[in-house]
Amino acid sequence: MGICFPKAAQPKYKDEPLNPKPSAVVPTSSSPIYCEETPEPLAPSTPTHEHSYSEAESNLPRVQLIGDMLCPFTLRVQIALQFKGVIVDPTWLTPVDLTNPKLVNASPNGKYPVLHYGLHKLSGSTDAMLDYIEETFEDPTLIPKPVETEVMQWVAFIRDELTPIVGQLLYDGSPLVQQELESKLESCFMKLDSGIWEHGKQGRFFFGNQFTLVDVYLIPILLLVDVAKFFRGIEISTLHSHLLAYSRAMHSFPNYAPVRVNTELLKGAVAKTLVERAPSPLIVMTVLQHRSILWHLERLVVLADGLPVDKLANEDSGRRGVAGKQMQLLWKMYGRSLDLMQEHAQMEERVIFPAIESTEEGMSECALADHARDLPVMNGIREDIKGVMALEQGCSDHLEGLQAVVKRLHILQENSVEHYHEEERDLLPQLNAAGLGNKKQEELVTQSIAVMEETHGRLLPFFLQGLEPHEISQYFGLLHSLFDGGKSRVFTRMSFCLKNADEEFKEVCRVAQAKMTELANPSNEKTVGL
């Protein structure tokens, strides 16, 4: 999979964000699609799959395909050839193969996949290969004339919009990127769902009973979405019922089932790439803490908004009893949130801000001013809640106190959202701009955990409750790689706190403990440090 989605300059063809130069057919030809040449033999060290062909099959066209069997772009070529009834002699390469000088004859320009047919050789761009396949093997067609315009419009959408979003969401581990692109992906899902509903009423393919180039482009990307669910928590919701049904049915499509990719192998390949591209650890840790804090603030605001803050509501004895329990819960939840926010602020002031200031003075002044502004508000809310709980329910002072608590919680939430957004947009990127590489940031993460002892001890279940399961995996994977493979005192303390957590945290503790068990098993490398 590392062949498919590495970082590089913008390519000529939309399906290759991986190549620093536009893909080309080799050797040079006046044709933009293919060239004629004398076929070159493969290096003998690269095995080709042998197959015994029947007499009927021997009359079918045959091509040679060289590349990564787990690459979604190569899979598009396989699906198209399967639909056309073309026999494929594949040679699957591993990352090690790509460093083998004997393979230079397979692709002189180093670009894969490579497609051989007769005297023609194409390399790199699967867009060009699919054009070539459609022109060379005309029947059956992947672009039926009655729907040609619609097919090409949907192909362009999947290639130019959906594919880059899914690729970046899967391979860029930065929570900032995830947050930015999730809404865009949801819009893509909505559009695809509407498209399948409009065009697919008469069958199970995108255009009903016609298998088209749209299916060729869409199937491999939905396969990556399945994998992204494992690593990033991305999935097609039941709101997009037509797209969801398509993604489940595609595994049995006659033109995909014979070349179907092993999902577990794909997960393993993706995991290796993610480890190689591990995002900035200090930034990941900080943003995930922001996520948890904001999640808990939202819960607090929702709980506070449900309190009876008018006299009429407080005259109902039943409502007063419920309100008393709500205030007790608000007190408990806010106390935990306050401790979490204060430790997070101390971590930033002792670790992150000094690291940034060491390279450029004044960068963290605004953030420090926000901390100074919010600290009195945070402490004031705690005193307000305490004071309201001491008053007689329903009296004027009690109602005024409740209203003040609700108002100040809303202000704190608004300030926190704005403050964290500004930090993530303006301040945290300075850690990379200042030349603080991953090694230095790992040292700073270690210091941060030491400052946030309660967060990674008594408050751990509460903190993790504000994260999605895949974010918990990412957080523990980050810490595991820094703290002696999970054998340190930090991990021992965290494990103890998870085992002895309150019943309300049962589910989140189960997820966290399962992750810690995976990390403790050396054979389960695919989830470590992602």
VEXDREN-2710 file (C-alpha; in Angstrom, 1 decimal):
% VEXDREN-2710
k/r/px/py/pz
1/MET/0.0/0.0/0.0
2/GLY/3.0/2.3/0.4
3/ILE/3.1/2.4/-3.4
4/CYS/-0.3/3.9/-3.6
5/PHE/-0.6/6.9/-1.3
6/PRO/2.8/8.5/-0.4
7/LYS/3.3/12.2/-0.2
8/ALA/4.5/13.9/-3.4
9/ALA/3.8/16.7/-5.9
10/GLN/0.6/17.0/-7.9
11/PRO/0.4/14.5/-10.7
12/LYS/-0.9/14.7/-14.2
13/TYR/-3.4/11.9/-13.6
14/LYS/-5.8/12.1/-10.7
15/ASP/-5.2/8.5/-9.5
16/GLU/-1.5/9.0/-8.7
17/PRO/-0.8/11.4/-5.8
18/LEU/2.2/9.3/-5.3
19/ASN/4.5/10.2/-8.2
20/PRO/6.7/13.3/-8.4
21/LYS/6.3/13.4/-12.2
22/PRO/3.3/12.7/-14.5
23/SER/2.9/9.0/-15.3
24/ALA/4.0/8.1/-18.8
25/VAL/3.9/5.1/-21.1
26/VAL/7.4/3.8/-21.7
27/PRO/9.3/4.2/-23.8
28/THR/8.4/7.7/-25.1
29/SER/5.7/7.7/-27.8
30/SER/3.6/10.3/-29.6
31/SER/0.5/8.5/-28.1
32/PRO/-0.6/9.7/-24.7
33/ILE/-2.1/6.2/-24.0
34/TYR/0.3/3.6/-25.1
35/CYS/3.4/2.8/-27.1
36/GLU/4.8/0.0/-29.2
37/GLU/7.9/-1.8/-28.2
38/THR/9.7/-5.1/-27.9
39/PRO/8.4/-6.8/-24.8
40/GLU/11.1/-7.1/-22.1
41/PRO/11.3/-10.2/-19.9
42/LEU/10.7/-9.9/-16.1
43/ALA/13.5/-10.4/-13.7
44/PRO/13.6/-14.2/-12.9
45/SER/13.7/-13.4/-9.2
46/THR/10.1/-12.0/-9.4
47/PRO/7.7/-14.9/-9.5
48/THR/4.7/-14.9/-11.9
49/HIS/1.6/-16.8/-11.0
50/GLU/1.3/-19.9/-13.1
51/HIS/-2.1/-21.0/-14.4
52/SER/-3.3/-23.9/-16.6
53/TYR/-5.6/-22.5/-19.3
54/SER/-8.4/-24.5/-21.0
55/GLU/-8.8/-24.5/-24.8
56/ALA/-11.5/-21.9/-24.5
57/GLU/-9.4/-19.6/-22.3
58/SER/-6.4/-19.9/-24.7
59/ASN/-8.4/-18.0/-27.3
60/LEU/-9.1/-15.1/-24.9
61/PRO/-6.8/-12.1/-24.9
62/ARG/-4.1/-12.1/-22.2
63/VAL/-2.2/-9.3/-20.5
64/GLN/0.6/-9.1/-18.0
65/LEU/0.1/-7.0/-14.9
66/ILE/2.9/-6.1/-12.6
67/GLY/2.3/-4.2/-9.4
68/ASP/1.0/-4.2/-5.8
69/MET/-1.9/-6.5/-5.4
70/LEU/-3.2/-4.4/-2.4
71/CYS/-3.1/-1.1/-4.3
72/PRO/-6.7/0.2/-5.0
73/PHE/-5.5/1.7/-8.3
74/THR/-4.2/-1.6/-9.5
75/LEU/-7.4/-3.2/-8.3
76/ARG/-9.3/-1.0/-10.7
77/VAL/-7.3/-2.4/-13.6
78/GLN/-8.0/-5.9/-12.4
79/ILE/-11.7/-5.4/-12.1
80/ALA/-11.9/-3.8/-15.6
81/LEU/-9.9/-6.7/-17.2
82/GLN/-12.1/-9.2/-15.3
83/PHE/-15.2/-7.5/-16.8
84/LYS/-13.7/-7.6/-20.3
85/GLY/-12.9/-11.3/-20.0
86/VAL/-9.2/-10.7/-20.4
87/ILE/-6.9/-13.3/-18.8
88/VAL/-4.3/-11.7/-16.5
89/ASP/-0.9/-13.1/-15.8
90/PRO/0.0/-11.1/-12.6
91/THR/3.3/-10.5/-11.0
92/TRP/2.8/-9.0/-7.5
93/LEU/5.5/-6.9/-6.0
94/THR/6.5/-6.2/-2.4
95/PRO/8.2/-3.1/-1.2
96/VAL/11.4/-5.0/-1.1
97/ASP/11.0/-5.9/-4.8
98/LEU/10.9/-2.3/-5.6
99/THR/14.5/-1.8/-4.5
100/ASN/15.6/-4.8/-6.5
101/PRO/17.8/-3.5/-9.4
102/LYS/16.8/-6.6/-11.5
103/LEU/13.3/-5.2/-11.7
104/VAL/14.4/-2.1/-13.7
105/ASN/13.3/-3.8/-16.9
106/ALA/9.8/-4.2/-15.6
107/SER/9.3/-0.4/-15.4
108/PRO/12.2/1.7/-16.5
109/ASN/10.7/4.8/-15.0
110/GLY/10.0/3.1/-11.7
111/LYS/6.3/3.6/-11.8
112/TYR/3.7/0.9/-11.1
113/PRO/1.5/-0.9/-12.0
114/VAL/2.8/-1.9/-15.4
115/LEU/0.4/-3.4/-18.0
116/HIS/1.8/-5.5/-21.0
117/TYR/-0.3/-6.4/-23.9
118/GLY/1.4/-7.6/-27.1
119/LEU/3.8/-4.8/-28.1
120/HIS/2.2/-2.3/-25.8
121/LYS/3.4/-1.3/-22.3
122/LEU/1.8/1.1/-20.0
123/SER/3.1/2.2/-16.6
124/GLY/2.0/4.3/-13.7
125/SER/-1.3/5.8/-14.5
126/THR/-4.2/3.5/-14.1
127/ASP/-6.5/6.2/-15.6
128/ALA/-4.6/5.8/-18.8
129/MET/-4.7/2.0/-18.5
130/LEU/-8.5/2.0/-18.1
131/ASP/-8.8/4.2/-21.2
132/TYR/-6.6/1.8/-23.0
133/ILE/-8.5/-1.3/-21.8
134/GLU/-11.8/0.3/-22.9
135/GLU/-10.5/1.2/-26.4
136/THR/-8.6/-2.1/-27.0
137/PHE/-11.2/-4.5/-25.7
138/GLU/-14.4/-2.8/-26.8
139/ASP/-16.9/-5.5/-26.0
140/PRO/-18.5/-5.5/-23.5
141/THR/-18.3/-1.8/-22.8
142/LEU/-17.8/-0.1/-19.4
143/ILE/-19.2/3.1/-20.8
144/PRO/-22.7/2.4/-22.3
145/LYS/-23.7/5.0/-24.9
146/PRO/-27.1/5.8/-23.3
147/VAL/-25.5/6.9/-20.0
148/GLU/-22.0/7.9/-21.2
149/THR/-22.2/11.4/-20.0
150/GLU/-23.5/10.4/-16.5
151/VAL/-20.9/7.6/-16.2
152/MET/-18.0/10.0/-16.9
153/GLN/-19.3/12.6/-14.5
154/TRP/-19.5/10.1/-11.7
155/VAL/-16.1/8.7/-12.6
156/ALA/-14.6/12.2/-12.3
157/PHE/-16.3/12.8/-9.0
158/ILE/-15.0/9.5/-7.5
159/ARG/-11.5/10.0/-8.9
160/ASP/-11.1/13.8/-8.2
161/GLU/-13.1/14.3/-5.0
162/LEU/-13.8/11.0/-3.1
163/THR/-10.5/9.2/-3.7
164/PRO/-8.2/12.0/-2.3
165/ILE/-10.4/12.5/0.7
166/VAL/-10.4/8.8/1.6
167/GLY/-6.7/8.5/1.0
168/GLN/-5.8/11.4/3.2
169/LEU/-8.2/10.5/6.0
170/LEU/-6.7/7.0/6.1
171/TYR/-3.1/7.8/5.8
172/ASP/-2.7/11.1/7.6
173/GLY/-3.0/10.4/11.3
174/SER/-3.3/14.0/12.4
175/PRO/-6.6/14.6/14.3
176/LEU/-6.6/18.0/12.7
177/VAL/-6.8/16.5/9.2
178/GLN/-9.4/14.0/10.4
179/GLN/-11.7/16.7/11.8
180/GLU/-11.4/18.9/8.6
181/LEU/-12.1/16.1/6.1
182/GLU/-14.8/14.1/7.9
183/SER/-17.5/16.6/6.9
184/LYS/-16.3/16.5/3.3
185/LEU/-16.4/12.7/3.3
186/GLU/-19.9/12.8/4.7
187/SER/-21.0/15.1/1.8
188/CYS/-19.4/12.6/-0.7
189/PHE/-21.4/9.7/0.9
190/MET/-24.6/11.7/0.7
191/LYS/-24.0/12.4/-3.0
192/LEU/-23.1/8.8/-3.8
193/ASP/-26.2/7.6/-1.9
194/SER/-28.4/9.9/-4.0
195/GLY/-26.7/8.7/-7.2
196/ILE/-27.3/5.0/-6.4
197/TRP/-30.9/5.7/-5.5
198/GLU/-31.4/7.6/-8.8
199/HIS/-29.5/5.3/-11.2
200/GLY/-29.4/1.9/-9.5
201/LYS/-33.1/1.1/-9.0
202/GLN/-33.1/-1.8/-11.6
203/GLY/-30.2/-3.7/-10.2
204/ARG/-27.4/-3.9/-7.7
205/PHE/-24.7/-2.0/-9.6
206/PHE/-24.4/1.8/-9.6
207/PHE/-26.3/2.0/-12.8
208/GLY/-28.7/-0.7/-12.0
209/ASN/-28.2/-3.9/-14.1
210/GLN/-25.3/-2.3/-16.0
211/PHE/-21.8/-2.8/-14.6
212/THR/-19.9/0.4/-15.7
213/LEU/-16.7/2.3/-15.2
214/VAL/-18.3/3.9/-12.1
215/ASP/-18.2/0.5/-10.4
216/VAL/-14.6/0.0/-11.4
217/TYR/-13.6/3.3/-9.7
218/LEU/-15.9/3.0/-6.7
219/ILE/-15.4/-0.5/-5.4
220/PRO/-11.7/-0.1/-4.5
221/ILE/-12.3/3.1/-2.6
222/LEU/-15.2/1.6/-0.6
223/LEU/-12.8/-1.2/0.3
224/LEU/-10.5/1.5/1.7
225/VAL/-13.4/3.0/3.6
226/ASP/-13.9/-0.5/5.2
227/VAL/-10.3/-0.4/6.3
228/ALA/-10.5/3.2/7.5
229/LYS/-13.3/2.1/9.9
230/PHE/-10.7/0.0/11.7
231/PHE/-8.1/2.7/11.9
232/ARG/-10.0/5.9/11.9
233/GLY/-13.6/5.1/12.9
234/ILE/-14.9/6.2/9.5
235/GLU/-17.9/4.3/8.3
236/ILE/-21.0/4.7/6.1
237/SER/-23.9/5.4/8.3
238/THR/-27.4/3.9/8.0
239/LEU/-28.6/7.3/6.8
240/HIS/-27.0/6.4/3.5
241/SER/-28.8/3.2/3.1
242/HIS/-28.4/2.8/-0.6
243/LEU/-24.6/3.3/-0.5
244/LEU/-24.4/1.0/2.5
245/ALA/-26.2/-1.7/0.7
246/TYR/-24.0/-1.3/-2.3
247/SER/-20.8/-1.5/-0.2
248/ARG/-22.0/-4.8/1.4
249/ALA/-23.2/-6.3/-1.9
250/MET/-20.1/-5.4/-4.0
251/HIS/-18.0/-8.3/-2.5
252/SER/-20.2/-10.7/-4.4
253/PHE/-20.2/-8.8/-7.7
254/PRO/-19.1/-11.2/-10.5
255/ASN/-16.4/-8.8/-11.7
256/TYR/-15.0/-8.2/-8.3
257/ALA/-15.3/-11.5/-6.4
258/PRO/-12.7/-13.3/-8.5
259/VAL/-10.1/-10.6/-7.8
260/ARG/-11.3/-9.7/-4.3
261/VAL/-8.6/-8.3/-1.9
262/ASN/-7.9/-10.0/1.4
263/THR/-9.0/-7.3/3.9
264/GLU/-6.7/-8.5/6.7
265/LEU/-3.7/-8.3/4.4
266/LEU/-4.8/-4.8/3.4
267/LYS/-5.1/-3.8/7.0
268/GLY/-1.6/-5.1/7.7
269/ALA/-0.1/-3.2/4.7
270/VAL/-1.9/0.0/5.7
271/ALA/-0.7/-0.3/9.3
272/LYS/2.9/-0.5/8.2
273/THR/2.5/2.7/6.1
274/LEU/0.8/4.4/9.1
275/VAL/3.7/3.6/11.4
276/GLU/6.2/5.0/8.8
277/ARG/4.1/8.2/8.5
278/ALA/3.4/8.6/12.2
279/PRO/2.1/12.2/12.8
280/SER/3.7/14.6/15.2
281/PRO/3.1/12.9/18.6
282/LEU/2.8/16.1/20.8
283/ILE/0.3/17.5/18.4
284/VAL/-1.8/14.3/18.3
285/MET/-1.8/14.1/22.1
286/THR/-2.8/17.7/22.5
287/VAL/-5.6/17.6/20.0
288/LEU/-7.1/14.4/21.4
289/GLN/-7.2/16.0/24.8
290/HIS/-9.0/18.9/23.3
291/ARG/-11.5/16.5/21.8
292/SER/-12.2/14.9/25.1
293/ILE/-12.5/18.2/27.0
294/LEU/-15.0/19.7/24.4
295/TRP/-17.0/16.5/24.5
296/HIS/-17.4/16.7/28.2
297/LEU/-18.2/20.4/28.1
298/GLU/-21.0/19.7/25.6
299/ARG/-22.5/17.1/28.0
300/LEU/-22.3/19.6/30.8
301/VAL/-24.1/22.3/28.8
302/VAL/-26.8/19.8/27.8
303/LEU/-27.3/18.8/31.4
304/ALA/-27.4/22.4/32.6
305/ASP/-29.9/23.3/29.9
306/GLY/-32.3/20.7/31.3
307/LEU/-32.3/22.2/34.7
308/PRO/-35.6/23.9/35.9
309/VAL/-34.5/27.5/35.9
310/ASP/-38.0/29.1/36.1
311/LYS/-40.3/29.4/39.0
312/LEU/-43.2/27.4/37.4
313/ALA/-41.0/24.4/36.8
314/ASN/-39.7/24.4/40.4
315/GLU/-43.3/24.4/41.8
316/ASP/-43.6/20.8/40.5
317/SER/-42.4/18.5/43.3
318/GLY/-41.5/15.8/40.9
319/ARG/-39.3/18.2/38.9
320/ARG/-37.6/19.4/42.0
321/GLY/-36.5/15.9/42.9
322/VAL/-35.1/15.3/39.4
323/ALA/-33.4/18.7/39.5
324/GLY/-31.7/17.8/42.8
325/LYS/-30.2/14.7/41.2
326/GLN/-29.2/16.6/38.1
327/MET/-27.3/19.1/40.3
328/GLN/-25.5/16.3/42.1
329/LEU/-24.5/14.9/38.7
330/LEU/-23.5/18.3/37.4
331/TRP/-21.3/18.8/40.5
332/LYS/-19.6/15.5/39.9
333/MET/-19.1/15.9/36.2
334/TYR/-17.9/19.5/36.4
335/GLY/-15.4/18.6/39.1
336/ARG/-13.8/16.0/36.9
337/SER/-13.9/18.3/33.9
338/LEU/-12.3/21.1/35.9
339/ASP/-9.5/18.9/37.0
340/LEU/-8.9/17.7/33.5
341/MET/-8.9/21.2/32.0
342/GLN/-6.6/22.6/34.6
343/GLU/-4.0/19.8/34.1
344/HIS/-4.2/20.3/30.4
345/ALA/-3.6/24.0/30.8
346/GLN/-0.7/23.4/33.1
347/MET/0.8/20.9/30.6
348/GLU/0.6/23.5/27.8
349/GLU/2.1/26.3/30.0
350/ARG/5.0/24.1/31.2
351/VAL/5.7/22.1/28.1
352/ILE/4.2/23.2/24.8
353/PHE/4.4/27.0/25.2
354/PRO/8.1/27.1/26.3
355/ALA/9.0/24.8/23.4
356/ILE/7.5/27.2/21.0
357/GLU/8.9/30.3/22.8
358/SER/12.4/28.9/22.6
359/THR/12.4/29.4/18.9
360/GLU/10.2/32.5/18.6
361/GLU/9.2/34.7/21.5
362/GLY/5.7/36.0/21.8
363/MET/4.0/33.2/19.9
364/SER/2.0/31.9/22.9
365/GLU/1.0/35.3/24.4
366/CYS/-2.6/35.1/23.1
367/ALA/-3.0/31.5/24.4
368/LEU/-1.7/32.5/27.8
369/ALA/-4.1/35.4/27.9
370/ASP/-7.0/33.0/27.2
371/HIS/-5.8/30.8/30.1
372/ALA/-5.8/33.8/32.4
373/ARG/-9.3/34.8/31.2
374/ASP/-10.8/31.4/31.6
375/LEU/-9.3/30.3/34.9
376/PRO/-11.5/32.6/37.1
377/VAL/-14.6/31.5/35.0
378/MET/-13.8/27.8/35.5
379/ASN/-13.3/28.2/39.3
380/GLY/-16.3/30.5/39.5
381/ILE/-18.6/27.9/38.0
382/ARG/-17.6/25.4/40.6
383/GLU/-18.4/27.8/43.4
384/ASP/-21.7/28.7/41.7
385/ILE/-22.7/25.1/41.6
386/LYS/-21.7/24.6/45.2
387/GLY/-23.7/27.7/46.2
388/VAL/-26.8/26.7/44.3
389/MET/-26.8/23.3/45.9
390/ALA/-26.8/24.9/49.4
391/LEU/-29.9/27.0/48.7
392/GLU/-33.6/26.1/49.0
393/GLN/-34.9/24.8/45.7
394/GLY/-37.4/27.2/44.1
395/CYS/-36.5/30.4/46.0
396/SER/-35.5/33.4/43.9
397/ASP/-31.8/33.1/44.9
398/HIS/-31.8/29.5/43.8
399/LEU/-33.3/30.3/40.4
400/GLU/-30.9/33.2/39.9
401/GLY/-28.0/30.9/40.8
402/LEU/-29.2/28.2/38.3
403/GLN/-29.5/30.8/35.6
404/ALA/-26.0/32.0/36.3
405/VAL/-24.5/28.5/36.2
406/VAL/-26.2/27.8/32.8
407/LYS/-25.0/31.1/31.4
408/ARG/-21.4/30.7/32.6
409/LEU/-21.2/27.1/31.3
410/HIS/-22.2/28.3/27.9
411/ILE/-19.6/31.1/28.0
412/LEU/-16.9/28.6/29.0
413/GLN/-17.9/26.2/26.2
414/GLU/-17.8/29.0/23.6
415/ASN/-14.5/30.3/24.9
416/SER/-13.0/26.8/24.9
417/VAL/-14.1/25.9/21.4
418/GLU/-12.6/29.2/20.1
419/HIS/-9.4/28.8/22.2
420/TYR/-8.7/25.2/21.1
421/HIS/-9.4/26.0/17.5
422/GLU/-6.9/28.9/17.5
423/GLU/-4.3/26.7/19.2
424/GLU/-4.8/24.0/16.6
425/ARG/-4.8/26.4/13.7
426/ASP/-2.0/28.9/14.8
427/LEU/0.0/27.5/17.6
428/LEU/0.5/23.7/17.4
429/PRO/1.7/23.8/13.8
430/GLN/4.6/26.0/15.1
431/LEU/6.0/22.8/16.8
432/ASN/6.8/21.5/13.3
433/ALA/7.7/24.8/11.9
434/ALA/10.2/25.4/14.7
435/GLY/12.1/22.2/13.7
436/LEU/10.8/20.1/16.6
437/GLY/10.9/16.7/15.0
438/ASN/9.2/13.6/16.2
439/LYS/12.1/12.6/18.4
440/LYS/12.1/15.9/20.3
441/GLN/8.3/15.9/20.5
442/GLU/8.3/12.4/22.0
443/GLU/10.5/13.8/24.8
444/LEU/8.0/16.6/25.3
445/VAL/5.1/14.0/25.4
446/THR/6.9/12.2/28.2
447/GLN/7.2/15.5/30.1
448/SER/3.5/16.2/29.5
449/ILE/2.3/12.9/30.9
450/ALA/4.3/13.6/34.0
451/VAL/2.5/16.9/34.4
452/MET/-0.9/15.3/33.8
453/GLU/-0.6/12.6/36.4
454/GLU/-4.3/12.7/37.4
455/THR/-5.5/12.6/33.8
456/HIS/-3.5/9.4/33.3
457/GLY/-4.5/8.0/36.7
458/ARG/-7.7/8.7/38.6
459/LEU/-9.3/10.7/35.7
460/LEU/-8.3/8.3/32.9
461/PRO/-11.7/6.6/32.4
462/PHE/-13.4/10.0/32.4
463/PHE/-10.9/11.4/29.9
464/LEU/-11.2/8.4/27.6
465/GLN/-15.0/8.6/27.8
466/GLY/-14.7/11.7/25.6
467/LEU/-12.9/9.9/22.8
468/GLU/-14.1/7.7/20.0
469/PRO/-12.9/4.0/20.1
470/HIS/-10.3/4.6/17.2
471/GLU/-9.1/7.7/19.1
472/ILE/-8.5/5.7/22.2
473/SER/-6.5/3.2/20.1
474/GLN/-4.5/6.1/18.7
475/TYR/-3.8/7.6/22.1
476/PHE/-2.7/4.3/23.7
477/GLY/-0.7/3.5/20.6
478/LEU/1.1/6.8/21.0
479/LEU/1.9/6.2/24.7
480/HIS/2.9/2.6/24.1
481/SER/5.6/3.6/21.7
482/LEU/7.0/6.0/24.2
483/PHE/6.8/4.2/27.5
484/ASP/8.9/1.1/27.2
485/GLY/6.4/-0.9/25.2
486/GLY/3.8/-0.6/27.9
487/LYS/6.0/-1.9/30.7
488/SER/6.5/1.4/32.4
489/ARG/5.0/2.6/35.7
490/VAL/2.7/4.9/33.7
491/PHE/1.1/2.0/31.9
492/THR/0.9/0.0/35.2
493/ARG/-1.0/2.9/36.8
494/MET/-3.3/3.3/33.8
495/SER/-4.1/-0.4/33.8
496/PHE/-4.9/-0.3/37.5
497/CYS/-7.3/2.7/37.1
498/LEU/-9.1/1.0/34.2
499/LYS/-9.6/-2.2/36.1
500/ASN/-11.0/-0.3/39.2
501/ALA/-13.1/2.3/37.4
502/ASP/-16.7/3.1/38.3
503/GLU/-19.5/1.1/36.5
504/GLU/-20.4/4.2/34.4
505/PHE/-17.1/3.8/32.5
506/LYS/-17.5/0.1/31.9
507/GLU/-17.7/0.3/28.1
508/VAL/-14.9/2.7/27.6
509/CYS/-12.6/0.7/29.9
510/ARG/-13.4/-2.4/28.0
511/VAL/-12.2/-0.7/24.7
512/ALA/-9.1/0.7/26.4
513/GLN/-8.2/-2.7/28.1
514/ALA/-8.6/-4.5/24.8
515/LYS/-6.3/-2.0/23.2
516/MET/-3.7/-2.5/25.9
517/THR/-3.9/-6.2/25.5
518/GLU/-3.3/-5.8/21.7
519/LEU/-0.3/-3.6/22.3
520/ALA/1.1/-6.1/24.8
521/ASN/1.0/-8.8/22.2
522/PRO/4.1/-8.5/19.9
523/SER/2.4/-10.4/17.1
524/ASN/-0.3/-7.7/16.9
525/GLU/1.9/-5.0/15.3
526/LYS/-0.7/-3.6/13.0
527/THR/-2.3/-1.4/15.6
528/VAL/0.7/-0.1/17.4
529/GLY/1.6/3.6/17.2
530/LEU/-1.1/4.6/14.7
END
